[in-house]
Amino acid sequence: MSRRLFKKGERVRSKIDGRVMEVLRYIRNKTVEVMWFDLEKKEVRKNRVPEDMLSRAA
């Protein structure tokens, strides 16, 4: 088991599109389930992102 970079509830920034997300949980070794608010559709979205595609939000 590798060391986890982020904790549950932590704000992270996606390196793919720059959007700020919140960590929900770790799924597998390096995959993180994240949640963000879609401003256009006005709803909460969930997605699974590889851990190395995320960085800490300022």
VMD Tcl script that draws the C-alpha trace (Angstrom):
set ca {
  {0.00 0.00 0.00}
  {1.46 3.32 -1.04}
  {1.33 6.46 1.05}
  {-1.70 8.64 0.35}
  {-1.01 12.23 -0.66}
  {-4.45 13.64 0.16}
  {-6.91 13.29 3.02}
  {-10.68 13.00 2.78}
  {-12.30 16.44 2.47}
  {-9.11 18.11 1.25}
  {-9.26 20.64 -1.60}
  {-7.17 19.67 -4.62}
  {-6.56 21.20 -8.04}
  {-6.75 19.12 -11.21}
  {-3.68 19.29 -13.46}
  {-5.93 18.36 -16.41}
  {-8.26 21.40 -16.44}
  {-7.33 23.45 -13.35}
  {-10.65 22.94 -11.55}
  {-10.70 22.80 -7.74}
  {-12.19 19.61 -6.35}
  {-12.77 17.96 -3.00}
  {-11.40 14.49 -2.18}
  {-14.15 12.01 -1.29}
  {-12.20 8.76 -0.94}
  {-9.45 6.56 -2.33}
  {-10.74 3.78 -4.56}
  {-7.71 1.73 -5.54}
  {-4.01 2.23 -5.00}
  {-3.57 5.53 -6.87}
  {-7.14 6.45 -7.88}
  {-9.10 9.14 -6.02}
  {-12.83 9.86 -6.13}
  {-13.34 13.63 -6.30}
  {-16.37 15.93 -6.24}
  {-16.83 19.40 -7.71}
  {-19.64 21.83 -8.47}
  {-20.49 22.29 -12.16}
  {-21.36 25.99 -12.53}
  {-22.97 25.63 -15.96}
  {-25.37 22.83 -15.01}
  {-25.59 23.95 -11.35}
  {-25.06 20.49 -9.92}
  {-22.48 18.44 -8.04}
  {-20.37 16.06 -10.13}
  {-18.25 13.10 -9.07}
  {-15.34 11.61 -10.95}
  {-12.41 9.25 -10.50}
  {-9.00 10.75 -11.17}
  {-5.47 9.27 -10.92}
  {-3.64 10.66 -7.89}
  {-0.77 12.03 -10.00}
  {-3.21 14.27 -11.92}
  {-3.98 16.24 -8.72}
  {-2.08 18.83 -6.68}
  {-2.91 20.71 -3.49}
  {-5.13 23.75 -4.03}
  {-3.72 27.07 -2.83}
}
mol new
graphics top color blue
foreach p $ca { graphics top sphere $p radius 0.5 }
foreach p [lrange $ca 0 end-1] q [lrange $ca 1 end] { graphics top cylinder $p $q radius 0.2 }
display resetview
